[in-house]
Amino acid sequence: MTPVDEVDDWVVRQLAVLSIPPRPAEEITAQQSLTEDLGVDSLAFIEALVSFEEKFGVRLDEDRLLLSSYAKVQDLADYLRDSRTS
């Protein structure tokens, strides 16, 4: 699995569990809205980011930890993928 695939897969699996209601990962697409389509709230969002930091051993920029900064699943995946290479 490439680093890109690894991050994308991780994001989808996390959102499958954290979405309201939870849903199969196969139903989550890159263009879905985190809040409107998946029902992710700010607490679930922070939980996912902390989990990402622990799994991948990175420290995310505190200025970018707002749910409102990421409209779609792809936006979040892109930021997290980029944070691994910074």
N, C-alpha and C positions, 0 to 999 in steps of 0.2 A: 504494500500500500504506500503510495507516495505521500509526502507531507500534506499536500493539498487535499487529497482524498481523506487522510486521517482527520484533519480538522473539520472538513465538511461532514464527514460521517459522525464525528463526535457532536457537532452542533445539532444535527438532525436527531440523534438519539436523546440528547438532553432536552430538546424542545418537545419531543414526543412525550416525555414524562412530565414536563413542567407545564405543558399547555392545559387549558381548562376547556373542556374535559381532556384528560390524557387521550392520546390517539396513537395508532400505529405509525412508526417512523416512515413507512412507505407512503403515507398520506401527506407528508410534509414536503412542500416544494420550495425552491429558492425564492420565488416571487411572492410568497405568502407574507402578509403583515404579521409581525410579532404580536401586536396587541389586538387588532381587529379579527384576524383569521384564527389565531392560535390562543388568544386570551391570556397571553403572558403578562403578568403584573410585575411591578418593580421589585418586589421581594424575590420572586422566582428568577428574575433576570440577574440580580446580584448573586443569588445562590449558584446559578450557572457560571457566572464569571469567576467566582471563588473556586469552584470545581475545576475550571479551565486552568487557572493559575497553578493549582496543586498538581493536576495531571501532567501539564506540559512544562512546569518549572519556570514560568515566566511571571513577570510583574506587569500588570496592565496599568496604563496611564489613568490616574484618578480623574482627570478632566474628561475622559471618554466613557465614564461608567454610568451614563444616563440612558435609560431605556429609550427616551425620545430621540436619541442620536441615531437610532437604528430602525428604519421603517420596515425593512424586510429581512427575511432569514438570510439572504445573500449579503446584505450589508454587515450583519453581525459576523458571518463566516469570513468575509473579506478582512475585517478589522482583526479578528483573532488570528487568522493565517498570517497577516502582516506583522503582528506582534511577536510571532515566533522567530521572525527573521531580523527583527530590529535589535 
